[in-house]
Amino acid sequence: MAHRDIRSMRSTIDFLKAEKEVLTVKGEVDPIYEIAGIEKAAEGGPALLFENIKGYPKVRDVGNVFASMPRIAKIFGVEDPKQLKFKVLEALKNPLPPRVVDNAPCQEVVITDNIDVPATMPLIKHTVYDAGRILGGSNNFIGGRYFRGGTHISFNRTHFRGKDWASIMSGPPTHFGVIAYIDHARERIPMTINISTPPAVNIMAGGGNVHSIVPVGADKVGMAGALQGFPVDIVKAKTVDAYAIAESEWVIEGHLELERVWESDEAEKLGEGGIAPFFPEWPGYLGRSYRFRKFQATAITHRKDSPIFFTPLAHSYESAFLISVMREACLFEVAERVIPGLVQDVNTLHGLKIQAGIVYQMKKRKSWDEGYQKNILSAALAATAGMRLVIAVDEDVDIYNADDVLWAITSRVNPDLDVLRGPRGGRGTIMQPLERTGGSGGGFEGGIGLDATVPFALKEEFTRSHYPVDLIDLKTWFSDREIAAIRDRQDEYARLLARTGA
């Protein structure tokens, strides 16, 4: 393996290049539709480095860096991607405070006059329905007294409707919303917008909104430091009383103003939120425009040598993995705090990687564990706003295979006893159309918990069939080429059954 330097996004890209995980795009690409289209067409594939961006000479762009769990695990030195969540959980519990430095790569160039963000950075237009060229890959950094003594880092969609001002989505239930509308609702808030930050910072910025585990006032940048194994460097901003991530490629300094602005021209004309389109959001639906606090830029700083922009798509493998790594760690910890040791593993299947679901794998140890699985389901449904589906299965079910999970649901769920309802009338998230519109009744209709575990007293009745795959060796009868041909014809679930004999 190549030398693993993950101090910055650019050093990470160099590492991934050596690991043959990067595809360099040398032909000219337009930030209007083309970058987004190429990234989506390469969904789940290699990281993409765009070196020739129309209208932006000497500026590069990267996307799909986090579009593969094996690649993310490789970045953080974890051999088995399934174990990454546990490394993240340790980082949450043992943060390594950031280190303040005097000189930083992100401040090699400083622009304070004639600030024009859209002309300086290749903000992309994701789809033909977008309200404009949206900045979706930035990490907002606020700390000190503005975050109850901690450090806050998050992704928040940002639209520079002007050369030097933007709307920043900052509503509840996010920590950014607590800062903007509860703790400091009547203050101008100094902050920095950081682009192409180190991988660990991006993972922590993904967050996942499990605030019972990562509360307001937590040291999120310190958690990023623990995840990468050394402190994240931060530097005092040039024009505001805030800090920036020192190894960022770009930083926009400024204030979150008291004024509220609409996210799009159409929303401003309508004077009503939730109607005008914005851009695709993480649930997989077209997001809508709202009114949020205005960000006023006071400076742009960046690296001198071919600075790298970052363009994750909001609804993509990349966005899903950036969110789900943290959510899995946090939701595992939720279960541990309810009843330690019952849950063996957690996973968010691809259809659930929209901040809306989780699958728990449990192993009941004694009869007294019976029933605790429902306590955990209820806790998970309440742990984060908008949780829609929580599933509990036994240790004989592969939680990384949707077909095996569905098999457990169809053969082990008693509709009268094992289907739980989340808190009807609670709060969800406006990103989900059903929760935004409320279906027929208005408001969050609540999530669903499915207990697909076998009652402990009846475990013998649910013994899975087991064919003797462990007693035979296909090489006795077939060549390696013939075995490979068999595997090529099998889908993912068939391979699981062939491997386990189930």
C-alpha positions in Angstrom: 0.0 0.0 0.0 1.1 3.5 -0.8 2.0 5.9 2.0 -1.3 7.0 3.6 -1.2 10.8 4.1 -4.8 12.0 4.9 -3.8 15.4 6.4 -5.5 17.2 3.5 -7.8 16.5 0.6 -5.0 16.9 -1.9 -2.7 14.5 0.0 -5.5 12.0 0.2 -6.1 12.3 -3.6 -2.4 11.6 -4.1 -2.7 8.5 -1.9 -5.8 7.3 -3.7 -4.0 7.9 -7.0 -1.3 5.5 -5.9 -4.0 3.0 -5.0 -5.6 3.3 -8.4 -8.8 4.8 -6.9 -8.8 8.0 -8.9 -9.8 8.6 -12.5 -8.4 11.9 -13.9 -10.6 13.8 -16.3 -8.4 15.8 -18.6 -11.0 17.0 -21.1 -12.8 20.3 -20.5 -15.9 20.0 -18.4 -18.6 22.6 -17.8 -19.6 23.2 -14.1 -23.1 23.6 -15.6 -24.6 20.0 -15.6 -21.5 18.2 -17.0 -19.6 17.7 -13.7 -22.8 16.5 -11.9 -23.8 14.3 -14.9 -20.3 12.6 -15.0 -20.3 12.0 -11.3 -23.8 10.5 -11.3 -22.9 8.3 -14.3 -19.9 7.1 -12.3 -21.9 6.4 -9.2 -20.1 4.1 -6.8 -17.0 4.1 -9.0 -13.6 5.8 -8.7 -13.0 9.2 -7.3 -13.0 11.8 -10.2 -10.5 14.5 -10.5 -11.4 17.2 -13.0 -8.4 19.1 -14.2 -9.8 21.3 -17.0 -12.9 23.3 -15.9 -14.5 25.6 -18.3 -14.1 29.2 -17.2 -11.8 28.4 -14.3 -8.2 28.0 -15.4 -5.8 26.5 -12.9 -8.7 25.4 -10.7 -9.4 21.7 -10.2 -12.4 19.8 -8.9 -13.0 16.5 -7.2 -16.0 14.3 -6.6 -17.0 10.7 -5.7 -14.1 10.6 -3.2 -16.4 9.0 -0.6 -18.6 7.0 -3.0 -17.2 3.7 -1.9 -17.1 2.2 1.6 -14.0 0.1 0.9 -12.3 3.3 -0.3 -13.3 5.2 2.8 -12.1 2.4 5.0 -8.8 2.5 3.1 -8.5 6.2 3.7 -8.7 5.6 7.5 -6.6 2.5 7.6 -9.4 0.1 8.4 -9.1 -3.3 6.6 -12.8 -4.3 6.9 -15.2 -1.5 5.9 -17.8 -3.0 8.3 -15.5 -2.1 11.2 -15.2 1.6 10.2 -18.2 2.6 12.3 -16.5 1.3 15.4 -13.4 3.5 14.8 -15.7 6.5 14.3 -17.4 5.6 17.6 -14.1 5.6 19.4 -13.3 9.0 17.9 -16.7 10.3 19.2 -15.8 9.2 22.7 -12.2 10.3 22.7 -11.8 13.6 20.8 -8.4 15.0 20.1 -8.7 18.8 20.3 -7.6 20.8 17.2 -4.3 22.6 17.0 -4.1 26.3 16.3 -1.4 27.2 13.8 -0.2 30.6 12.6 0.4 29.8 9.0 -2.0 27.7 6.8 -2.1 26.4 3.3 -5.7 27.7 3.0 -4.5 31.3 3.3 -1.7 31.3 0.7 -4.0 33.7 -1.3 -6.2 36.2 0.4 -9.0 38.2 -1.4 -10.8 40.9 0.5 -11.7 43.3 -2.4 -14.2 42.8 -5.1 -15.3 39.5 -3.7 -17.1 37.4 -6.3 -17.6 33.8 -5.2 -19.4 32.4 -8.4 -16.6 33.9 -10.6 -13.8 32.6 -8.4 -15.1 29.0 -7.7 -16.6 26.5 -10.1 -20.0 26.2 -8.3 -21.9 23.6 -10.2 -25.4 23.4 -11.4 -26.7 19.9 -10.6 -29.8 19.6 -12.7 -32.0 21.6 -15.1 -34.5 22.1 -12.3 -32.0 23.8 -9.9 -32.5 27.3 -8.6 -29.0 28.2 -9.5 -25.4 27.1 -9.0 -25.5 25.6 -5.5 -22.6 25.1 -3.2 -23.3 21.7 -1.5 -19.8 20.4 -0.6 -18.7 23.0 2.0 -18.1 22.6 5.7 -19.4 25.4 7.9 -17.2 26.0 10.9 -18.4 27.8 14.0 -16.9 27.4 17.5 -16.2 28.9 20.9 -19.1 30.7 22.6 -21.2 30.3 19.5 -21.3 26.5 20.0 -21.3 26.4 23.8 -17.5 26.0 24.0 -17.3 23.3 21.4 -16.5 23.2 17.7 -19.3 22.7 15.1 -18.7 21.5 11.5 -21.5 20.7 9.1 -22.7 20.5 5.5 -25.3 23.1 4.7 -26.5 23.8 1.2 -25.5 27.4 0.2 -26.7 29.5 -2.7 -24.7 32.6 -3.6 -27.5 34.6 -5.2 -25.1 37.6 -5.1 -21.4 37.9 -5.7 -20.6 38.1 -2.0 -23.8 37.0 -0.2 -25.7 33.7 0.1 -28.5 31.9 1.7 -27.4 29.0 4.0 -29.9 26.4 5.0 -29.9 26.4 8.8 -33.2 25.1 10.1 -34.0 22.7 12.9 -33.3 20.1 14.0 -29.6 20.6 13.1 -26.9 22.0 15.3 -26.5 24.8 12.8 -30.2 25.7 13.3 -29.7 25.7 17.1 -26.9 28.2 16.7 -28.7 30.4 14.2 -32.2 30.4 15.6 -32.0 29.6 19.3 -28.7 30.3 21.0 -27.7 33.3 18.9 -30.8 34.3 17.0 -30.2 38.0 17.6 -26.5 38.1 16.9 -24.2 38.4 13.8 -22.3 35.1 13.9 -18.7 35.0 12.6 -18.0 31.8 10.7 -16.0 30.2 7.9 -17.1 28.1 4.9 -14.4 25.5 4.3 -14.1 23.6 1.0 -12.1 20.4 0.3 -11.3 19.8 4.0 -9.4 16.7 5.2 -11.4 13.5 4.9 -12.0 13.1 8.7 -13.5 16.6 8.8 -15.9 15.7 6.0 -17.0 12.6 7.8 -17.7 14.5 11.0 -19.5 17.3 9.0 -21.8 14.5 7.6 -23.1 14.3 11.2 -26.3 12.4 10.9 -28.3 14.5 13.5 -28.1 11.9 16.3 -27.9 14.7 18.9 -28.4 12.3 21.9 -24.9 11.1 21.2 -23.2 14.2 19.7 -24.8 17.1 21.6 -24.6 20.9 21.1 -21.2 21.9 22.5 -19.3 18.8 21.4 -15.9 19.1 19.9 -16.6 17.8 16.4 -13.3 19.0 15.0 -11.7 17.2 17.9 -13.6 14.0 16.9 -12.2 14.4 13.4 -8.7 14.6 14.8 -9.2 11.4 16.8 -10.5 9.7 13.6 -7.5 10.6 11.5 -5.1 10.0 14.4 -3.7 13.5 14.9 -5.1 17.0 15.6 -6.8 18.9 12.9 -5.0 22.2 12.3 -7.1 25.3 12.5 -6.1 28.9 11.8 -7.5 32.3 12.8 -9.5 33.8 10.0 -8.2 37.0 8.3 -11.3 39.2 8.5 -13.7 37.7 11.2 -13.4 36.4 14.7 -13.5 32.8 13.7 -11.3 29.9 12.7 -10.8 28.0 9.5 -9.7 24.5 8.8 -6.0 25.1 7.9 -5.6 22.3 5.3 -8.7 23.4 3.4 -8.3 24.2 -0.3 -10.7 27.1 -0.1 -12.2 29.2 2.7 -15.0 31.9 2.5 -15.0 34.1 5.6 -17.9 36.1 6.8 -20.9 36.6 9.1 -24.3 35.0 9.4 -26.4 38.1 9.3 -29.7 38.8 11.1 -31.4 39.4 7.7 -33.3 36.5 6.2 -33.2 35.8 2.5 -35.0 33.4 0.2 -33.0 30.5 -1.3 -34.1 31.2 -4.8 -35.5 34.0 -7.1 -38.7 32.1 -7.6 -39.3 31.6 -3.9 -38.7 35.3 -3.3 -41.3 36.1 -6.0 -43.8 33.7 -4.5 -43.1 34.8 -0.9 -43.7 31.3 0.4 -41.4 28.4 1.3 -41.7 24.8 0.3 -42.9 25.4 -3.3 -40.2 26.6 -5.6 -37.6 24.0 -6.6 -34.1 24.2 -5.3 -31.9 21.1 -6.2 -31.9 17.3 -5.6 -31.8 16.5 -1.9 -30.6 13.5 0.0 -33.9 11.6 0.2 -33.9 11.4 -3.6 -36.5 14.0 -4.3 -36.3 17.5 -5.7 -35.7 19.8 -2.7 -37.7 23.0 -2.2 -36.7 26.6 -1.5 -37.1 28.3 1.9 -36.0 31.4 3.7 -32.9 31.4 5.9 -30.4 33.7 7.4 -28.1 35.5 5.0 -24.3 34.9 4.9 -22.2 37.9 4.0 -18.7 37.1 2.8 -15.8 39.3 3.9 -12.9 37.3 2.3 -12.0 34.4 0.1 -8.7 32.6 0.9 -7.3 29.6 -1.0 -4.2 27.6 -1.8 -2.0 29.1 -4.5 -1.2 25.9 -6.5 -4.3 24.7 -8.5 -6.8 24.8 -5.6 -9.2 21.8 -5.6 -13.0 22.4 -5.4 -15.3 19.6 -4.0 -18.6 18.7 -5.5 -20.4 15.8 -3.8 -24.0 15.3 -5.0 -26.6 15.6 -2.3 -28.4 12.4 -3.5 -25.5 10.0 -4.2 -23.5 7.2 -2.8 -21.0 9.9 -1.7 -23.5 11.9 0.3 -25.0 8.7 1.7 -21.7 7.3 3.0 -20.6 10.7 4.4 -23.8 10.7 6.5 -24.2 7.0 7.3 -20.8 6.3 8.8 -21.5 8.7 11.6 -25.1 7.6 12.0 -24.2 4.0 12.3 -21.7 4.8 15.0 -24.2 7.0 16.9 -27.1 4.6 16.5 -25.0 1.7 17.7 -24.2 3.8 20.8 -27.9 4.5 21.3 -28.5 0.7 21.5 -25.5 0.3 23.9 -27.0 2.9 26.2 -30.4 1.1 26.3 -28.9 -2.4 27.0 -25.2 -3.1 26.6 -24.0 -6.0 24.5 -27.3 -7.0 22.9 -26.6 -5.4 19.5 -23.7 -7.0 17.6 -23.7 -4.7 14.5 -25.6 -2.0 12.7 -25.9 -1.2 9.0 -27.8 1.2 6.8 -28.8 -0.6 3.6 -28.6 1.5 0.5 -32.3 2.1 0.5 -32.0 3.5 4.0 -29.0 5.7 3.4 -31.2 8.8 3.4 -31.0 9.5 7.2 -34.2 7.5 7.5 -33.4 4.0 8.6 -31.1 1.4 10.3 -30.8 -2.4 10.6 -29.7 -3.8 14.0 -28.2 -7.2 14.3 -28.9 -8.6 17.8 -27.9 -11.7 19.7 -30.1 -12.6 22.7 -28.0 -14.1 25.3 -30.5 -15.2 27.9 -34.3 -15.2 28.3 -34.1 -11.9 30.1 -32.9 -10.2 26.9 -36.3 -10.9 25.4 -38.2 -7.6 24.9 -35.2 -5.3 25.0 -35.0 -5.4 21.2 -38.3 -3.4 21.2 -36.8 -0.9 23.7 -33.9 -0.4 21.3 -36.3 0.0 18.3 -38.3 2.6 20.2 -35.1 4.5 21.2 -33.8 4.5 17.7 -37.1 5.8 16.3 -36.9 8.7 18.7 -33.2 9.4 18.5 -33.2 11.4 15.4 -35.8 13.5 13.6 -37.4 11.8 10.6 -36.3 8.2 11.4 -38.7 6.2 9.3 -37.7 2.5 9.5 -35.7 0.6 12.2 -35.3 -3.2 11.8 -34.0 -5.7 14.3 -32.8 -9.1 13.2 -31.0 -12.1 14.7 -27.3 -12.9 14.4 -28.0 -15.5 11.7 -29.2 -12.8 9.3 -26.8 -10.8 7.1 -27.6 -7.2 7.7 -25.5 -6.1 4.7 -27.8 -8.0 2.3 -31.3 -6.6 1.8 -32.7 -9.9 0.6 -31.7 -11.7 3.8 -33.2 -8.9 5.8 -36.4 -9.1 3.8 -36.4 -12.9 4.4 -36.2 -12.3 8.1 -39.1 -9.8 8.0 -41.4 -12.0 6.0 -40.7 -15.1 8.1 -40.3 -13.7 11.6 -42.5 -10.5 12.1 -45.8 -11.0 13.8 -47.9 -8.1 12.6 -49.8 -8.0 15.9 -46.8 -7.8 18.2 -43.7 -6.9 16.2 -44.7 -3.7 14.4 -44.0 -0.6 16.4 -45.0 3.0 15.6 -42.8 6.0 16.1 -44.0 9.2 17.8 -47.0 10.3 15.6 -47.4 14.1 15.7 -43.7 14.6 16.4 -41.3 16.4 14.1 -39.7 15.0 11.0 -37.7 16.7 8.3 -38.9 19.0 5.6 -36.6 17.2 3.1 -39.0 14.2 3.0 -42.0 15.1 0.9 -44.4 13.0 3.0 -43.2 14.7 6.2 -43.3 18.2 4.5 -46.8 17.7 3.2 -48.0 15.5 6.1 -49.8 13.1 3.8 -53.4 13.6 4.5 -53.2 14.9 8.0 -50.2 17.2 8.3 -47.1 16.8 10.4 -44.8 13.8 10.9 -46.8 10.6 10.8 -44.2 8.6 12.7 -41.7 5.9 11.7 -42.0 2.1 11.8 -40.0 -0.4 13.9 -39.9 -4.0 12.8 -38.9 -6.7 15.3 -37.7 -9.5 13.0 -36.0 -11.4 15.8 -37.0 -14.9 17.0 -38.5 -15.1 20.5 -35.8 -16.5 22.6 -37.9 -19.4 23.9 -38.7 -20.5 20.4 -35.2 -20.3 18.9 -35.1 -24.0 18.1 -38.2 -23.7 16.0 -36.6 -21.2 13.7 -33.4 -23.1 12.9 -32.3 -22.1 9.4 -31.7 -24.8 6.9 -28.0 -25.5 6.3 -26.7 -27.3 3.2 -23.2 -28.9 3.5 -21.3 -26.2 1.5 -18.7 -26.4 4.3 -18.1 -30.1 3.7 -17.4 -29.9 0.0 -14.6 -28.3 -2.1 -15.8 -27.3 -5.6 -12.2 -27.7 -6.8 -12.6 -31.4 -6.6 -15.0 -31.3 -9.6 -14.5 -27.9 -11.3 -11.5 -25.9 -12.5 -10.9 -22.4 -11.2 -12.3 -21.0 -14.4 -15.5 -23.0 -14.1 -15.9 -21.9 -10.5 -15.4 -18.3 -11.5 -18.0 -18.7 -14.2 -20.5 -20.1 -11.6 -19.9 -17.1 -9.4 -20.3 -14.7 -12.3 -23.8 -16.0 -12.9 -24.8 -15.7 -9.3 -26.4 -12.5 -7.9 -25.4 -11.1 -4.5 -27.9 -13.1 -2.6 -27.1 -16.3 -4.3 -23.5 -15.8 -3.4 -24.5 -15.3 0.2 -26.5 -18.5 0.2 -23.7 -20.4 -1.6 -21.2 -19.2 1.0 -23.3 -19.9 4.1 -25.3 -22.9 2.9 -28.6 -21.3 4.1 
